[in-house]
Amino acid sequence: MSFRAEGSVSAEERRGNSGAGNLKERCQKKSAEIIAAISSCLPSGKEKYALHEPAFAGKEWQYTKECLDTGWISSVGKFVDEFEVALRKITGAAAAVAVVNGTAALHIALKLAGVQRDDEVLLPTITFIATANAVTYCGAVPHFVDSTEETLGVDPDKLEAYLEDIVQRESGQSINRLTGRRIKALLVMHTLGHPVDLEKCAALCQRFGIELIEDAAEALGSEYRDRHVGSYGKLSTLSFNGNKVVTTGGGGAILTNDLELGRTAKHITTTAKVPHAWRFYHDEVGYNYRLPNINAAIGLAQLEQLPDFLRRKRVLAERYAQKFRNVDGIRFFSEPQFAKSNYWLNALLLDHTDEEELLRDELLDRSNAAGIQTRPLWEPMHTLPMFHACPRMNLTQAESLHKRLITIPSSACLA
Ligand SMILES: *Cc1c(COP(=O)(O)O)cnc(C)c1O
């Protein structure tokens, strides 16, 4: 015998196989409307619209050829130096160290911030896997934090209330009363290029005696209160993977305003070799995380085009924003009021409904089938098997954002 409460919905009806109003049909209709709206913002005539494709319209060929012609293709060379200078100029950071990828940059930034084995590092559960993995490389424990719909990143108010609850202060340090471990750092991430509220995060870190680190992998060109992101944290990191605003094929960078930390970052990412004409002497365990000159050559050519990439990405974002003002049940995610975002990946946010997840999946299925590449947010870190047992706060906003957000084509060339 089956028993159902009045007004309850069976799994069958949820899937839209029966029932009045037919849920599946509603989702299909809404998806078609949304896809038509996305489509109307894109230039016609392309078979496929990637989420983010690189553009090499600058001096990439010229600089790469110079590497090959001169033989300077590997771990040192003038393009590495020039790339680092250009990064300093763009971000305002006192030191920039180019490395093989953004994950390696995070590993070293955490290490230099003093993160040690069995420390806890606070980080958003909504992030790309690299952020959490890098914490693990240090032998530290990820401690997952909720996000806010205002920025898509760490919610500093909610985090503050949580820390008041769980933290015990001991000689200037914050100890998690529930685990007995030291909370050493807060690693924020500027989601899809939208800055978190850095002033609030910095104040919070100050109050609790923890280090602030920024994973700015997605946020090259983004500003928080007229200052490039990456300068509020003790250290911050960038990525130049193929899908980022600027690419070196693979690459990353460590930024800091602390020149001493900058020197150490350079030293330990280049095998900790003490400079000498012919002697191989290394004064600590270092890492071979150097960015090859040939990658830096591409990166330098890319950075020269950054203002143009950013301008075009804003044009596209504005086009989406206008369009989606007139579409019910969904909104285009615009930059937080205190920020100027790079709009790395444009995002749409579905309204809260009982059918939000169904509609999201329908949208993802149909748009990708139609050649318009879309993606959900990353699966929240605390749901992955290797991070299941990690400490975490209440994560309701992050879970809601994950069910409602999709990213849509965002390449500069689409403007
Ligand atoms: C891309 C990215 C990274 C670094 O990725 P790499 O592929 O190692 O360069 C780190 N964190 C976030 C949030 C990213 O999006």
The ligand as a MOL file (V3000), in Angstrom:
LIG
                    3D

  0  0  0     0  0            999 V3000
M  V30 BEGIN CTAB
M  V30 COUNTS 15 15 0 0 0
M  V30 BEGIN ATOM
M  V30 1 C 42.0310 28.0130 -13.4130 0
M  V30 2 C 41.9820 28.0650 -11.9580 0
M  V30 3 C 43.0820 27.7210 -11.1530 0
M  V30 4 C 44.4170 27.2710 -11.6670 0
M  V30 5 O 44.3640 26.4000 -12.6850 0
M  V30 6 P 45.6400 25.9070 -13.5190 0
M  V30 7 O 45.0080 25.1070 -14.5910 0
M  V30 8 O 46.4940 25.1290 -12.5990 0
M  V30 9 O 46.3730 27.1040 -14.0540 0
M  V30 10 C 42.9630 27.8560 -9.7870 0
M  V30 11 N 41.8360 28.2610 -9.2170 0
M  V30 12 C 40.7660 28.6120 -9.9410 0
M  V30 13 C 39.5510 29.1010 -9.2470 0
M  V30 14 C 40.7790 28.5010 -11.3290 0
M  V30 15 O 39.6940 28.8230 -12.0290 0
M  V30 END ATOM
M  V30 BEGIN BOND
M  V30 1 1 1 2
M  V30 2 1 2 3
M  V30 3 2 2 14
M  V30 4 1 3 4
M  V30 5 2 3 10
M  V30 6 1 4 5
M  V30 7 1 5 6
M  V30 8 2 6 7
M  V30 9 1 6 8
M  V30 10 1 6 9
M  V30 11 1 10 11
M  V30 12 2 11 12
M  V30 13 1 12 13
M  V30 14 1 12 14
M  V30 15 1 14 15
M  V30 END BOND
M  V30 END CTAB
M  END
